[in-house]
Amino acid sequence: MKYMLLVCGDDTADASGMAPVEPWVEELGDRGVRLHGHRLARPAEAVTVRVRGGEVLRADGPFAETKEYVAGFDILECDSMAEAVEAAARHPVATIGAMEVRPFWADEDAEAEIRALDAELTAAAGERDVDRVVACYAPDVAAFADGREHRGIDALRKSMEELFAGVTGPVTREVLEFGVHVDESVAFGHAVVRLRANRPDGTPRDDLTRVTTGYRNAGPRWLIAHEHVSPVTEERS
């Protein structure tokens, strides 16, 4: 299970005797416990936003006046809260500040959502529905196919329109292999995809490609932010 570790610093504490953080980061990273993390800027650089009566209220500084503040965060993968607490207790900042350990919301299955997105792409291609295909991609997508670069959703749409205009009848998209690796708000996919259709002159089009995909968590859903398509030229074992 994933846990968010909020590292709370205290400027009034004496940090001269605190151990360096790097060994903690390296050890937990090597063990696969620490997945990601980063330091944050000082509270003086924070901006707090509230909306009251439809008016946006902006205030410089943190939302609460306190000597302790969130100085950074780490995302942990642990089997239990006890294991996450043990990891937090070993963080050097715990000796002068505080560590808040909070479980991730439990009903998210990023890999299943990404596989569902790929299934939607297959269904949209089968119906030659450009709008549905394009809806699977981020507005700033960078796609590379047929030796060309397509940057942005408009360029991708044009590419899809050209593809569907060059074939007749149904389009079959078959995913022969598909692996996904998820790392918080980004994910990577590797697939072998076969695309079949008929050209206007009746000759078949049968493209076997290797597709490398970068996904981004865009709030309520995952979208394709990067895609590289290359032909499979060697016989697969």
N, C-alpha and C positions, 0 to 999 in steps of 0.2 A: 504494500500500500504506500502511496505517496504522502509525504508530509511537508508542509511549508514551515521552515525555520526562520523566524523573524529575529534578526540580531539587533538587540536594543543597546545602544551605547549610552555613555554618561560622561559628559565633558567635565564634570566635577570630580570624577574619580582619577586616581593616579594610575596611569597606564604604563609607567616606566618599567614595572616588573612583569608585565604581561608577556606571555610567550608569543612568538610569531604565529600567524594564522596559516601560513603556507604548508607546514607539515600536516596539519589537520585536513586541509583541502586535498593534498596529494594522497594521503592515506585513504580517506573515505572515497576519493575518486577511483583509486586503484581497486578498491573492494566493491565498487558499483553501488555504494550507498549514497554518495553525493552525485546527483545528476546534473545540477546546474546551480549557478548562484552569481551574485555580483554585489559590489559595494554600491551604496547610494550616496548622493551629494549631501552636504550638511543641511540641517533644517532651515537655515537662513535662505537657502535656494529653493525651498519648497513653495508651492502655491496651493492654497486650499480653495475649493470651489463648492459653493452651495447654490441651490435654486430655491427661491422663496417667492411665491405669488407670481411665478413666471419670469422673475428677474434673476439674472445670473449675478451672483455676488462672489467676487474674487478677493481673497485676502492673502497677503504675502506671509509665508511661514507655515508651520505645521498646524494641524487642526486642534491640537491641545497644547497648552503651555505646561511643559513638564521638563525636568532635567534629563529624563531618559527619552530617547528618540530611536526610530528605526534606522539603523546605520547600514543595513544590508540584508540580504536574504539568501537562503540556500534551500534547494529542493532535494529531499531525501527519499530514498526507496527503502523502506524497512518492513519487516514482517509484523511488527507490533509497535504500539505506542511506547512500550518500555524500551525497545531498541532505539527508537527515535530520541527518547529522553536521554538515554545513555550517550548517544552521539552528540546531542546538544550540550550535555554536561562537560564534554571534553573540548568544546570550542573555547579557545582562549578568552574571548570576550565575556564568557560566562563568569569569569573571575572578577570582573569589574563592572559588568552591566547585567543584562538579563536576556534570556532566550525564550521566545514564545514558540511553542510547537503546536501546529494545528493541522489536523488531517485534511486532505483534499476531499472535495465532494465526491461521494462514492459511486454515483450512477453514470459516470462518463466512461465510454468505451471508444477511445479515439480510433483504434484500428478498425473496429466494426463500422464506424462512421465513414472512414476513408474507403473501405471496401464497398460500402453502399454508394458512395460517390462514383466509384469506378463502374459499378453496375448501372447507375444512371447514365453515365457516359456511353456505355454499350447500348442501352435502350434508345437513347437519343440518336445515336449514329444509325441504328437500325431503322428508325423512322425518318432519317434524313432531316432532322429538326435542328436547324442551326441555332435557334434561340436556346433550346435545351442544352445543346453542347456548350455554347458559350457561357451559360449560367454556371457551369462547373469550374470556371476559371476566375482568377482574381483580375480586377481591372488593369493592374500593371503587369500582367503575365509576360514572361519572356519565353517564347516557344521557338524551338529549332527543329525544322523538318524539311525534307527535300532539298537540303543544302541551302536553305534560306532561314533568315531570322525574322521572327514576327514578334514585335514588341508592342504591348498594349492590346486591349480587348478588341479595338477596331481592326487592327491588323490580323488578329486571330480570326475574327468573324469573316473577313475577306478570304482568308485561306480556306476556311471551312466551306464557304460558298463555292469557291473554285473546285474543291474536292467533290462536292455533291453534284456540281454542274457537269463534271467529267464522267459521271456514271449514271446508269439508269436502273430502275427497280430497287429492290431492297439492298441494304448494305449490312453485311455480317461482320461484326467485330467479336473475335474470339480471343479471350485471354488464356494463353497456354501456361504461363507461369506468372506468379505475382507474389512478391515479398514486400512487406512494409516494416519500416522501423520508425517508431514515434519517439520524439524527444520534446515533450511539453507542447509548445505552440507551433513547432515545425515537425515535419515528417518527410521521409524519403521512401520512394517506391521504385522497385525494379521489376519490369515485366517483359515478357515476350508476347507480342500481340499479332494476330493474323487478321487482316482486313480483306474481305472478298466482296466483289461487286462486278457488274458487267458494264463495259464501255458502251457508248452509243452505237458503235458498229457491231456490237454483239460479242466481241472478244472479252474473255474474262480478265479481271484484274485481281491478282492475288499477291498481296504485300505481306511479307513476314518481317516484323521490325522488333528492335529492342528499344524499350521506352524507359527512360529514367525520369522520374517525376519528383518535384519538390512541392510539398503541400504546406499551407499556412492556415492556422486556426483563425478564422475571421469572425470571431464572436460566436454566433449561434451555429456556425457550420464550418467545415473545412473546404478550402478551395485550392485549385492547382495554381501555384505561383510560378513554377518553372517546369518546362518539359523539353526533353531532348529525345528525338526520334531518329534512329539510324537503322538501315537495313541489316538483316541478318544474312551475312554472305557465306558463312561456314556452316556445314552440317552439324547440328547439335547432337551430342552423344546422349 
